[in-house]
Amino acid sequence: MTYAVGRNWTWRRPLRRCVLAFALAGGACSPTPARHSRYIEEFVSRSPVAGCDSLPTMTAQGFNVVDLVATGDSGFLVLTGLSRQLVAYDRALHIRWELELPEKGPNGIGSPESVAVLNDSMFYVVDGGRNLVKLFDRHGQEQNTILVDFFPALVRTAGGAAYVLPTVIGGVPDHLLYRVDGKELDPQPLNPQIVEGVAQNAFVNMAAATPRPDGGLVVIHQFYVPQAYIWNGATAKRFNVPVPDQIRGLFDHPRPVTREEDLPFLPVVALSPYVDPASGDIVYLTRSGRQRADHSEKALVRVDSTFHYVSSRLLPVDALFVAPLTRDSVVVVSNEGEWNRCVAP
């Protein structure tokens, strides 16, 4: 899921759902407010600048990327917005296969938002505009459709199962994670959180997710709540997520983000995470806390499987999406649609 929220950090998904959340009343999402994370002290001085090489051939494709998903050892999958394209790349950046999803008809996708590969021949796509989650084969033929009674935001697969994460607005829905069960979504025991003073803000419970090699699923709050969960298919174990010390004040004194001018005060935790299959480490994108000429500086953080800080690197590009290429390199898509290969932390 991606949101357009101005030059300080841009998510290309429109902000309408978040704005709607400010106008709706909602009950408490969790019995206790979120706790603060551990901070990475002297973050900037501990983080060398990542070397990055531009990828002009990728940039020239003009992709309007709405989701970028690692597909294990095979590479990554790109989902585009307006053109509704799916393009699978290997780690040498060669196209493995590609597919254009129609807008209309029985297989139509109106507003693609997220994609997940079930196996190498099947994939799920979230249609946010129509509140649908669809399963397709590699020929673009629909195999299953689930009508969702909330705003679906993200789909991921892990351990042979598919999971849907919602946009929580005004306390609805009352779970952060749903497992696909035929044509139904089965709520899992992972509840939304509240942050005192911003409980009705949809940013609070926006989450990212990525599969683990052992079949588990890592679920990470993207904003406000510096916490993550490792889901094993039945229960979730909670962890504090390390964030740079220079954004400590945004977490210590959280405030609602209701207008574009509030966006510099949005506490960013983690975006575009992936799990390193070799080590089990988790890598995610965040803000360093420093401001560049026209954007907030981004950084990549590596933590171990229990979210203890390992290393980090500052990024010289205004990163929006990240996917692994090798243990030591990642592909980075910027807010402006530019593609780069960068050194991983």
Residue frames relative to the residue before (quaternion, step in Angstrom):
aa qw qx qy qz dx dy dz
M 1.0000 0.0000 0.0000 0.0000 0.00 0.00 0.00
T 0.0369 -0.8051 0.5920 -0.0009 3.57 -0.98 0.82
Y 0.1717 -0.8067 0.5641 0.0380 3.53 -1.04 0.84
A 0.3122 -0.7294 0.5705 0.2122 3.59 -1.00 0.79
V 0.1252 0.8146 -0.5518 0.1270 3.55 -0.39 1.20
G 0.7668 -0.4005 0.2070 0.4568 3.56 0.92 0.81
R 0.7308 -0.4925 0.2809 0.3801 3.54 -1.34 0.23
N 0.5956 0.5882 -0.3869 0.3867 3.62 1.08 -0.48
W 0.7433 -0.1650 0.0804 0.6433 3.57 1.18 -0.52
T 0.1263 -0.8442 0.5199 0.0326 3.57 -0.50 1.10
W 0.0514 -0.7295 0.6811 0.0346 3.52 -1.03 0.93
R 0.4096 -0.7829 0.4112 0.2241 3.55 -0.54 1.15
R 0.5115 0.6024 -0.4389 0.4276 3.56 1.22 0.01
P 0.5173 -0.6481 0.4363 0.3493 3.68 -0.83 0.81
L 0.5240 -0.6745 0.4437 0.2712 3.54 -1.17 0.70
R 0.3632 0.7917 -0.4562 0.1823 3.60 1.25 -0.07
R 0.6674 0.5005 -0.3350 0.4380 3.61 0.90 -0.74
C 0.6417 0.5072 -0.3325 0.4695 3.56 1.03 -0.69
V 0.6406 0.5159 -0.3270 0.4654 3.56 0.95 -0.83
L 0.6203 0.5429 -0.3388 0.4534 3.56 1.01 -0.80
A 0.6288 0.5582 -0.3414 0.4201 3.57 1.00 -0.77
F 0.6442 0.5301 -0.3343 0.4384 3.57 1.04 -0.67
A 0.7008 0.4693 -0.2631 0.4685 3.57 1.17 -0.57
L 0.6752 0.4836 -0.2898 0.4757 3.58 1.23 -0.32
A 0.3974 -0.6768 0.5594 0.2666 3.54 -1.09 0.71
G 0.0293 0.8072 -0.5889 0.0279 3.56 -1.06 0.65
G 0.4906 -0.6596 0.4906 0.2890 3.52 -1.18 0.62
A 0.6980 -0.4356 0.3534 0.4452 3.49 -1.34 0.03
C 0.3671 -0.7476 0.5171 0.1973 3.56 -1.00 0.86
S 0.8012 0.0858 0.0004 0.5922 3.57 1.09 -0.66
P 0.5498 -0.6489 0.4006 0.3407 3.61 -0.97 0.68
T 0.7799 0.2167 -0.1360 0.5712 3.60 1.14 -0.42
P 0.5003 -0.6479 0.4697 0.3307 3.61 -1.04 0.65
A 0.6271 -0.5442 0.4051 0.3827 3.54 -1.28 0.41
R 0.3671 -0.7167 0.5533 0.2131 3.55 -1.17 0.66
H 0.5636 -0.6027 0.4439 0.3495 3.54 -1.25 0.40
S 0.4588 -0.6765 0.5049 0.2773 3.53 -1.19 0.55
R 0.5725 -0.4871 0.4855 0.4465 3.50 -1.34 -0.24
Y 0.3138 -0.7510 0.5529 0.1785 3.57 -1.09 0.70
I 0.3979 -0.6803 0.5614 0.2523 3.54 -1.17 0.68
E 0.2678 -0.8023 0.5153 0.1381 3.56 -0.18 1.29
E 0.8388 0.0908 -0.1203 0.5232 3.54 -1.15 0.83
F 0.0701 0.8678 -0.4894 0.0501 3.52 1.08 0.82
V 0.6929 0.4898 -0.3041 0.4330 3.59 0.73 -1.01
S 0.6954 0.4707 -0.2903 0.4589 3.59 0.85 -0.89
R 0.6758 0.4785 -0.2913 0.4790 3.61 1.17 -0.49
S 0.7002 0.4708 -0.2432 0.4785 3.58 1.28 -0.25
P 0.2362 -0.7673 0.5761 0.1536 3.63 -0.35 1.13
V 0.5417 -0.6026 0.4718 0.3475 3.54 -1.23 0.47
A 0.4236 -0.7123 0.5052 0.2407 3.57 -0.84 1.01
G 0.3980 -0.6719 0.5652 0.2661 3.54 -1.01 0.78
C 0.0381 -0.8079 0.5877 -0.0189 3.57 -0.87 0.96
D 0.1534 -0.7591 0.6267 0.0864 3.55 -1.08 0.81
S 0.4479 -0.6947 0.4894 0.2781 3.57 -0.86 0.92
L 0.2360 -0.7428 0.6135 0.1271 3.54 -1.25 0.64
P 0.1530 -0.8554 0.4859 0.0937 3.59 0.40 1.20
T 0.6146 0.5496 -0.3651 0.4323 3.60 1.04 -0.62
M 0.6511 0.4932 -0.3055 0.4893 3.57 1.04 -0.78
T 0.6471 0.5275 -0.3167 0.4503 3.57 0.93 -0.90
A 0.6504 0.5504 -0.3094 0.4223 3.57 1.01 -0.86
Q 0.5466 0.6157 -0.4063 0.3964 3.60 1.20 -0.33
G 0.3075 -0.7966 0.4748 0.2133 3.58 1.20 -0.45
F 0.2260 0.8083 -0.5159 0.1717 3.58 1.10 0.63
N 0.2292 -0.6989 0.6574 0.1639 3.55 -1.11 0.79
V 0.1344 -0.8532 0.5010 0.0549 3.56 0.32 1.31
V 0.0840 -0.7840 0.6134 0.0463 3.56 -0.94 0.94
D 0.7847 0.0180 -0.0487 0.6178 3.59 1.25 -0.25
L 0.0654 -0.7624 0.6438 0.0055 3.53 -1.12 0.84
V 0.0135 -0.8472 0.5245 -0.0831 3.56 -0.36 1.28
A 0.3927 -0.6917 0.5567 0.2399 3.55 -0.89 0.97
T 0.1613 -0.7943 0.5815 0.0700 3.57 -0.99 0.86
G 0.7170 -0.4449 0.2458 0.4770 3.54 0.75 1.12
D 0.8199 -0.2225 0.1782 0.4966 3.55 -1.04 -0.83
S 0.6108 0.6110 -0.3490 0.3630 3.59 1.19 -0.39
G 0.6954 -0.4424 0.2984 0.4813 3.62 1.08 -0.48
F 0.5359 -0.6005 0.4638 0.3703 3.57 -0.83 -0.97
L 0.3290 -0.7277 0.5769 0.1713 3.52 -1.35 0.44
V 0.2128 -0.7682 0.5968 0.0924 3.56 -0.94 0.98
L 0.0835 -0.7505 0.6533 0.0547 3.56 -1.01 0.91
T 0.1788 -0.7922 0.5767 0.0893 3.55 -0.79 1.03
G 0.5667 -0.6468 0.4155 0.2964 3.53 -1.25 0.51
L 0.8246 0.2731 -0.1565 0.4700 3.57 -0.10 -1.30
S 0.7216 0.4342 -0.2584 0.4733 3.60 0.96 -0.76
R 0.2716 -0.8067 0.4883 0.1925 3.61 1.30 -0.21
Q 0.3336 0.7399 -0.5054 0.2930 3.54 0.85 1.04
L 0.1500 -0.7152 0.6710 0.1254 3.50 -1.31 0.57
V 0.0320 0.7956 -0.6024 0.0557 3.57 -0.73 1.05
A 0.1769 -0.7840 0.5905 0.0725 3.57 -0.72 1.12
Y 0.1068 -0.7932 0.5990 0.0257 3.58 -0.82 1.08
D 0.3627 -0.6634 0.5897 0.2840 3.53 -1.21 0.49
R 0.6889 -0.5182 0.3156 0.3965 3.57 -1.25 0.14
A 0.6007 0.4953 -0.3692 0.5075 3.55 1.32 0.06
L 0.4802 -0.6992 0.3914 0.3569 3.57 1.37 0.19
H 0.4289 0.6392 -0.5028 0.3932 3.54 1.05 0.85
I 0.4866 -0.6638 0.4797 0.3042 3.58 -1.00 0.80
R 0.2796 -0.7523 0.5791 0.1430 3.56 -0.87 1.04
W 0.7453 -0.2115 0.1460 0.6151 3.56 1.02 -0.86
E 0.0920 -0.7850 0.6094 0.0625 3.55 -1.24 0.37
L 0.0707 -0.7908 0.6077 -0.0203 3.51 -1.20 0.66
E 0.2056 -0.7482 0.6155 0.1382 3.56 -1.06 0.77
L 0.2916 -0.7670 0.5528 0.1451 3.55 -0.75 1.10
P 0.4186 -0.7117 0.4920 0.2760 3.63 -0.77 0.91
E 0.4874 -0.6567 0.4886 0.3041 3.56 -1.20 0.50
K 0.7970 0.2374 -0.1016 0.5460 3.58 1.00 -0.82
G 0.6381 0.5281 -0.3974 0.3949 3.51 -1.33 0.16
P 0.7432 -0.4364 0.2698 0.4294 3.59 -1.27 0.09
N 0.7181 0.3957 -0.2424 0.5187 3.59 1.17 -0.52
G 0.4034 0.7834 -0.4201 0.2169 3.57 1.29 0.00
I 0.1385 -0.7386 0.6553 0.0766 3.52 -1.25 0.72
G 0.2757 -0.8007 0.5121 0.1435 3.56 -0.52 1.16
S 0.8067 0.0201 0.0440 0.5889 3.58 0.83 -1.04
P 0.1412 -0.8139 0.5581 0.0783 3.61 0.10 1.22
E 0.0732 -0.8290 0.5543 0.0098 3.55 -0.87 0.93
S 0.8139 -0.0047 0.0496 0.5788 3.58 0.99 -0.72
V 0.1119 -0.7858 0.6070 0.0404 3.54 -1.20 0.63
A 0.0077 0.7752 -0.6317 -0.0002 3.54 -1.21 0.58
V 0.3652 -0.7275 0.5436 0.2048 3.54 -0.98 0.90
L 0.3044 -0.7486 0.5623 0.1757 3.56 -0.79 1.04
N 0.7111 -0.1625 0.0813 0.6792 3.52 1.13 -0.75
D 0.7352 -0.4461 0.2497 0.4451 3.57 -1.15 0.00
S 0.7368 0.3947 -0.2331 0.4970 3.60 1.23 -0.12
M 0.7372 0.3188 -0.2014 0.5607 3.63 1.28 -0.06
F 0.0388 0.8006 -0.5974 0.0242 3.56 -1.10 0.64
Y 0.3623 -0.7017 0.5769 0.2085 3.52 -1.27 0.60
V 0.0744 -0.7684 0.6337 0.0489 3.56 -1.17 0.67
V 0.3026 -0.7219 0.5947 0.1834 3.57 -1.03 0.87
D 0.1419 -0.7424 0.6512 0.0689 3.56 -0.93 1.01
G 0.2306 -0.8359 0.4845 0.1155 3.55 0.03 1.32
G 0.6435 0.5506 -0.3315 0.4158 3.57 1.00 -0.73
R 0.7694 0.3231 -0.1652 0.5256 3.56 1.12 -0.68
N 0.3961 -0.7396 0.4536 0.3006 3.59 1.32 0.09
L 0.4654 0.6576 -0.4478 0.3880 3.53 0.91 1.03
V 0.1311 -0.7148 0.6741 0.1321 3.51 -1.35 0.47
K 0.0646 -0.8317 0.5512 -0.0165 3.58 -0.59 1.17
L 0.2578 -0.7290 0.6167 0.1479 3.49 -1.22 0.72
F 0.0667 -0.8012 0.5946 -0.0086 3.57 -0.82 1.09
D 0.3671 -0.6499 0.5916 0.3047 3.50 -1.34 0.26
R 0.7212 -0.4681 0.2926 0.4184 3.56 -1.28 0.15
H 0.6407 0.5017 -0.3312 0.4777 3.60 1.24 -0.20
G 0.5566 -0.6300 0.3795 0.3865 3.58 1.31 0.06
Q 0.4893 0.6500 -0.4426 0.3770 3.57 1.23 0.32
E 0.4469 -0.7084 0.4856 0.2503 3.54 -0.81 1.05
Q 0.1763 -0.7962 0.5748 0.0681 3.55 -0.93 0.99
N 0.7905 -0.0318 0.0414 0.6102 3.58 1.18 -0.48
T 0.0744 -0.7759 0.6251 0.0418 3.57 -1.18 0.65
I 0.1062 -0.7814 0.6140 0.0321 3.55 -0.93 0.97
L 0.2448 -0.7466 0.6036 0.1353 3.57 -0.79 1.06
V 0.2054 -0.8141 0.5400 0.0577 3.55 -0.62 1.21
D 0.3186 -0.7712 0.5211 0.1797 3.60 -0.93 0.88
F 0.6798 0.3249 -0.3204 0.5741 3.56 1.17 0.73
F 0.6228 -0.5168 0.4044 0.4261 3.58 -1.26 -0.06
P 0.2156 -0.7771 0.5723 0.1484 3.66 -0.39 1.08
A 0.2008 -0.8210 0.5288 0.0768 3.55 -0.86 0.96
L 0.8197 0.0333 0.0661 0.5680 3.56 0.90 -0.94
V 0.0884 -0.7573 0.6420 0.0811 3.56 -1.18 0.63
R 0.0458 0.7754 -0.6281 0.0461 3.55 -1.05 0.85
T 0.2612 -0.7466 0.5872 0.1718 3.56 -1.21 0.48
A 0.0950 0.7702 -0.6250 0.0848 3.54 -1.17 0.71
G 0.8544 0.0935 -0.0774 0.5053 3.53 -0.97 0.86
G 0.6856 -0.4933 0.2782 0.4574 3.58 1.10 0.66
A 0.6552 0.4641 -0.3096 0.5095 3.60 1.30 0.06
A 0.3135 -0.7201 0.5848 0.2027 3.56 -1.28 0.43
Y 0.1259 -0.7954 0.5923 0.0261 3.55 -1.02 0.91
V 0.1901 -0.7605 0.6135 0.0959 3.54 -1.13 0.77
L 0.1735 -0.7599 0.6198 0.0912 3.55 -1.01 0.92
P 0.3282 -0.7855 0.4959 0.1713 3.61 -0.85 0.93
T 0.4023 -0.5704 0.6155 0.3660 3.49 -1.45 -0.13
V 0.2309 -0.7943 0.5514 0.1085 3.57 -0.54 1.20
I 0.0006 0.8060 -0.5884 0.0647 3.57 -0.59 1.20
G 0.8483 -0.0280 -0.0143 0.5287 3.56 -0.67 1.11
G 0.7132 -0.4559 0.2529 0.4685 3.58 1.05 0.73
V 0.6755 0.4476 -0.2841 0.5125 3.60 1.27 0.08
P 0.5164 -0.2814 -0.8000 0.1188 1.53 -1.56 1.98
D 0.5535 -0.6474 0.4300 0.2993 3.56 -1.29 0.17
H 0.6687 0.3823 -0.3310 0.5450 3.57 1.20 0.61
L 0.4221 -0.7113 0.5095 0.2372 3.56 -1.20 0.62
L 0.7946 0.2279 -0.0816 0.5568 3.56 1.21 -0.43
Y 0.0425 -0.7851 0.6177 -0.0162 3.56 -0.99 0.95
R 0.2685 -0.7554 0.5775 0.1542 3.56 -0.98 0.87
V 0.4434 -0.6779 0.5188 0.2733 3.56 -0.96 0.88
D 0.0274 0.7769 -0.6248 0.0730 3.55 -0.82 1.12
G 0.7925 -0.1788 0.0790 0.5777 3.56 0.09 1.28
K 0.7715 -0.2664 0.2340 0.5283 3.55 -0.62 -1.16
E 0.6276 0.5042 -0.3309 0.4924 3.56 1.28 0.33
L 0.3046 -0.6927 0.6118 0.2305 3.51 -1.40 0.24
D 0.2241 -0.7894 0.5640 0.0922 3.55 -0.69 1.14
P 0.3585 -0.7488 0.5075 0.2306 3.65 -0.50 1.11
Q 0.2543 -0.7614 0.5827 0.1268 3.54 -1.00 0.91
P 0.5714 -0.6431 0.3919 0.3262 3.63 -1.09 0.65
L 0.4423 0.6151 -0.5159 0.3998 3.52 0.51 1.30
N 0.1461 -0.8580 0.4918 0.0270 3.54 -0.25 1.31
P 0.5746 -0.5650 0.4576 0.3756 3.59 -1.19 0.49
Q 0.3419 -0.7221 0.5665 0.2018 3.53 -1.30 0.41
I 0.2774 -0.7201 0.5986 0.2150 3.52 -1.34 0.16
V 0.1726 -0.7247 0.6539 0.1317 3.51 -1.29 0.49
E 0.5061 -0.6851 0.4292 0.3003 3.56 -0.62 1.11
G 0.8022 0.2526 -0.2196 0.4945 3.54 -0.80 1.07
V 0.7827 0.2156 -0.1340 0.5683 3.60 1.21 -0.37
A 0.2114 0.8447 -0.4782 0.1147 3.60 1.20 0.48
Q 0.7359 0.4162 -0.2434 0.4754 3.61 1.02 -0.69
N 0.4845 0.6723 -0.4233 0.3662 3.57 1.29 0.10
A 0.4375 -0.7367 0.4503 0.2511 3.59 -0.59 1.12
F 0.5522 0.6152 -0.4023 0.3934 3.59 1.15 -0.45
V 0.5738 0.6412 -0.3816 0.3375 3.60 1.04 -0.74
N 0.8200 0.2396 -0.1059 0.5088 3.59 0.86 -0.88
M 0.3414 0.6781 -0.5569 0.3369 3.56 1.08 0.68
A 0.0281 -0.8260 0.5619 -0.0340 3.56 -0.72 1.05
A 0.2732 -0.7033 0.6291 0.1870 3.51 -1.32 0.52
A 0.0925 -0.7998 0.5912 0.0468 3.58 -1.20 0.36
T 0.0114 0.7829 -0.6217 0.0209 3.53 -1.22 0.60
P 0.4760 -0.6970 0.4507 0.2908 3.61 -0.93 0.78
R 0.3479 -0.6975 0.5883 0.2153 3.53 -1.33 0.50
P 0.6206 -0.5620 0.3835 0.3898 3.61 -1.13 0.48
D 0.6774 0.4990 -0.2988 0.4505 3.61 1.13 -0.57
G 0.6281 -0.5556 0.3286 0.4345 3.59 1.28 0.12
G 0.5381 0.6097 -0.4033 0.4196 3.57 1.29 -0.01
L 0.3378 -0.7203 0.5714 0.2012 3.54 -1.35 0.13
V 0.2524 -0.7359 0.6101 0.1503 3.56 -0.96 0.94
V 0.0582 -0.7757 0.6284 0.0013 3.58 -0.79 1.07
I 0.0263 -0.8174 0.5735 -0.0478 3.59 -0.68 1.12
H 0.4327 -0.6492 0.5571 0.2844 3.57 -0.98 0.85
Q 0.3823 -0.7409 0.5075 0.2177 3.57 -0.94 0.89
F 0.8105 0.1230 -0.0164 0.5725 3.59 1.07 -0.74
Y 0.8504 0.2678 -0.1728 0.4186 3.54 -1.39 0.37
V 0.8039 0.2502 -0.1065 0.5289 3.60 0.71 -1.08
P 0.1756 -0.8250 0.5273 0.1024 3.63 -0.14 1.20
Q 0.4618 0.6557 -0.4516 0.3909 3.52 0.62 1.20
A 0.1123 -0.7644 0.6322 0.0583 3.51 -1.32 0.48
Y 0.2402 -0.7518 0.5996 0.1326 3.53 -1.32 0.33
I 0.2084 -0.7163 0.6454 0.1642 3.54 -1.17 0.63
W 0.1652 -0.8067 0.5665 0.0324 3.53 -0.47 1.30
N 0.1950 -0.8184 0.5344 0.0816 3.58 -0.71 1.08
G 0.6823 -0.4618 0.2805 0.4925 3.57 1.29 0.23
A 0.7884 0.2128 -0.1206 0.5645 3.56 1.26 -0.35
T 0.8017 0.0610 -0.0004 0.5946 3.57 1.02 -0.82
A 0.3085 -0.7390 0.5708 0.1814 3.53 -1.30 0.38
K 0.2049 -0.7438 0.6239 0.1247 3.54 -1.08 0.81
R 0.3106 -0.7918 0.5059 0.1436 3.55 -0.74 1.10
F 0.0662 -0.7825 0.6190 0.0112 3.54 -1.13 0.81
N 0.4285 -0.6367 0.5648 0.3033 3.55 -1.26 0.47
V 0.3031 -0.7618 0.5517 0.1530 3.56 -1.00 0.88
P 0.3930 -0.7196 0.5126 0.2549 3.63 -0.71 0.98
V 0.0198 -0.7815 0.6236 -0.0073 3.55 -0.97 0.92
P 0.6445 -0.5527 0.3519 0.3940 3.63 -1.11 0.55
D 0.5531 -0.6486 0.4204 0.3111 3.56 -1.02 0.84
Q 0.6341 0.5648 -0.3424 0.4021 3.61 1.09 -0.58
I 0.6954 0.3893 -0.2988 0.5249 3.61 1.23 -0.07
R 0.2443 0.8051 -0.5015 0.2018 3.57 1.26 0.41
G 0.6696 0.5352 -0.3109 0.4105 3.58 0.86 -0.94
L 0.6222 0.5491 -0.3469 0.4369 3.59 1.08 -0.63
F 0.6907 0.4378 -0.2687 0.5089 3.58 1.15 -0.59
D 0.6562 0.5172 -0.3169 0.4489 3.58 1.03 -0.75
H 0.7896 0.1483 -0.0662 0.5918 3.58 1.11 -0.69
P 0.0301 -0.8489 0.5276 0.0052 3.61 0.53 1.14
R 0.0724 -0.7808 0.6199 0.0274 3.54 -1.13 0.70
P 0.5822 -0.5859 0.4157 0.3807 3.60 -1.12 0.54
V 0.2420 -0.7117 0.6371 0.1706 3.52 -1.25 0.56
T 0.0874 0.8279 -0.5412 0.1183 3.55 -0.17 1.31
R 0.7597 0.2394 -0.1423 0.5876 3.57 1.27 -0.32
E 0.6456 -0.5389 0.3590 0.4048 3.55 -1.16 0.46
E 0.6474 0.5276 -0.3368 0.4349 3.59 1.01 -0.66
D 0.6008 0.5558 -0.3588 0.4489 3.59 1.27 -0.21
L 0.5022 0.7295 -0.3963 0.2421 3.58 1.16 -0.50
P 0.6015 0.5451 -0.3938 0.4313 3.66 0.99 -0.49
F 0.6843 0.4798 -0.2830 0.4706 3.59 1.21 -0.38
L 0.4472 0.6857 -0.4593 0.3447 3.58 1.26 0.18
P 0.3009 -0.7683 0.5327 0.1884 3.64 -0.59 1.07
V 0.1607 -0.8023 0.5721 0.0569 3.57 -0.36 1.26
V 0.2312 -0.7735 0.5795 0.1118 3.56 -0.87 1.01
A 0.7784 -0.2488 0.2390 0.5245 3.58 0.37 -1.21
L 0.0251 -0.7759 0.6303 -0.0041 3.54 -1.03 0.89
S 0.8641 0.1593 -0.1067 0.4654 3.53 -1.33 0.45
P 0.1727 0.8227 -0.5289 0.1168 3.63 0.81 0.88
Y 0.0009 -0.7581 0.6496 0.0572 3.52 -1.33 0.36
V 0.3691 -0.7037 0.5606 0.2331 3.55 -1.26 0.43
D 0.3958 -0.6925 0.5554 0.2352 3.56 -0.90 0.99
P 0.3641 -0.7774 0.4609 0.2250 3.62 -0.38 1.16
A 0.6321 0.5540 -0.3370 0.4243 3.59 1.13 -0.55
S 0.8102 0.2691 -0.1131 0.5083 3.57 0.90 -0.95
G 0.4181 -0.6855 0.4851 0.3464 3.58 1.15 -0.58
D 0.4310 0.6934 -0.4655 0.3416 3.59 1.29 0.07
I 0.3099 -0.7232 0.5896 0.1828 3.55 -1.25 0.57
V 0.1095 -0.7848 0.6091 0.0340 3.58 -0.88 0.97
Y 0.0622 0.8092 -0.5804 0.0665 3.58 -0.89 0.90
L 0.4776 -0.6587 0.5249 0.2499 3.49 -1.35 0.51
T 0.0887 0.7895 -0.6037 0.0667 3.58 -0.99 0.82
R 0.5525 -0.5476 0.4818 0.4035 3.56 -1.32 -0.24
S 0.4417 -0.6882 0.5060 0.2743 3.56 -1.07 0.70
G 0.5206 -0.6120 0.4319 0.4097 3.56 1.14 -0.68
R 0.6588 0.4677 -0.3148 0.4982 3.58 1.27 -0.16
Q 0.3553 -0.7281 0.5518 0.1978 3.54 -1.17 0.65
R 0.2468 -0.7352 0.6138 0.1473 3.55 -0.97 0.91
A 0.7747 -0.3678 0.2235 0.4633 3.57 -1.29 0.04
D 0.8406 0.0848 -0.0073 0.5350 3.58 0.84 -0.92
H 0.7854 0.1982 -0.1442 0.5684 3.60 1.19 0.26
S 0.5471 -0.5637 0.4928 0.3742 3.53 -1.33 0.22
E 0.4907 -0.6733 0.4667 0.2969 3.55 -0.87 0.96
K 0.2599 -0.7678 0.5716 0.1277 3.56 -1.00 0.89
A 0.0860 -0.7828 0.6149 0.0411 3.53 -1.26 0.45
L 0.3205 -0.6976 0.6015 0.2209 3.52 -1.32 0.41
V 0.1318 -0.7822 0.6073 0.0446 3.55 -0.95 0.94
R 0.1538 -0.7549 0.6312 0.0898 3.56 -1.06 0.85
V 0.0128 -0.7684 0.6397 -0.0129 3.55 -0.93 0.99
D 0.5225 -0.6147 0.4632 0.3668 3.58 -1.19 0.33
S 0.7545 -0.4234 0.2570 0.4305 3.58 -1.27 0.01
T 0.7103 0.3654 -0.2577 0.5437 3.59 1.28 -0.17
F 0.5655 -0.6704 0.3350 0.3442 3.56 1.24 0.63
H 0.3883 0.6478 -0.5448 0.3644 3.55 0.93 0.91
Y 0.5449 -0.6610 0.4200 0.2996 3.54 -0.89 1.03
V 0.1611 -0.7798 0.6005 0.0729 3.56 -1.00 0.93
S 0.7635 -0.2435 0.2193 0.5566 3.59 0.68 -1.09
S 0.1012 -0.7887 0.6030 0.0641 3.55 -1.29 0.16
R 0.1119 -0.7689 0.6245 0.0789 3.52 -1.33 0.39
L 0.4038 -0.6697 0.5683 0.2559 3.53 -1.14 0.72
L 0.2993 -0.7621 0.5503 0.1635 3.56 -1.08 0.74
P 0.3594 -0.7474 0.5165 0.2131 3.60 -0.87 0.89
V 0.6738 0.4198 -0.2924 0.5332 3.59 1.30 0.14
D 0.5206 -0.6330 0.4820 0.3098 3.56 -1.23 0.57
A 0.1088 -0.8763 0.4678 0.0370 3.54 0.51 1.28
L 0.1706 -0.7742 0.6052 0.0723 3.51 -1.20 0.77
F 0.7897 0.0611 -0.0068 0.6104 3.59 1.01 -0.87
V 0.0906 -0.7766 0.6224 0.0359 3.53 -1.21 0.66
A 0.0525 0.7664 -0.6401 0.0140 3.58 -1.14 0.69
P 0.4985 -0.6785 0.4422 0.3093 3.61 -0.99 0.72
L 0.2255 -0.7266 0.6303 0.1548 3.51 -1.26 0.64
T 0.7592 -0.0643 0.0675 0.6442 3.56 0.92 -1.04
R 0.7173 -0.3862 0.3124 0.4887 3.60 -1.25 -0.12
D 0.7885 0.3435 -0.1543 0.4863 3.57 1.03 -0.75
S 0.7716 0.2934 -0.1897 0.5316 3.62 1.17 0.06
V 0.1499 -0.7673 0.6198 0.0673 3.52 -1.25 0.59
V 0.3491 -0.6573 0.6070 0.2785 3.52 -1.34 0.29
V 0.1290 -0.8029 0.5819 0.0119 3.56 -0.89 1.03
V 0.1521 -0.7565 0.6306 0.0840 3.56 -0.97 0.95
S 0.3097 -0.7776 0.5229 0.1614 3.57 -0.75 1.05
N 0.7004 -0.4472 0.3622 0.4222 3.53 -1.37 0.15
E 0.7037 0.4490 -0.2537 0.4888 3.57 1.13 -0.63
G 0.5778 -0.6175 0.3695 0.3853 3.59 1.25 0.15
E 0.4781 0.6537 -0.4499 0.3764 3.58 1.23 0.35
W 0.2790 -0.7642 0.5666 0.1307 3.55 -1.02 0.90
N 0.0037 -0.7879 0.6149 -0.0331 3.56 -1.06 0.88
R 0.2799 -0.6761 0.6422 0.2284 3.51 -1.33 0.39
C 0.0310 -0.8303 0.5548 -0.0433 3.57 -0.64 1.14
V 0.5587 -0.5776 0.4747 0.3591 3.56 -1.26 0.46
A 0.3603 -0.7363 0.5365 0.2007 3.57 -0.90 0.95
P 0.5439 -0.5968 0.4550 0.3754 3.60 -1.15 0.43
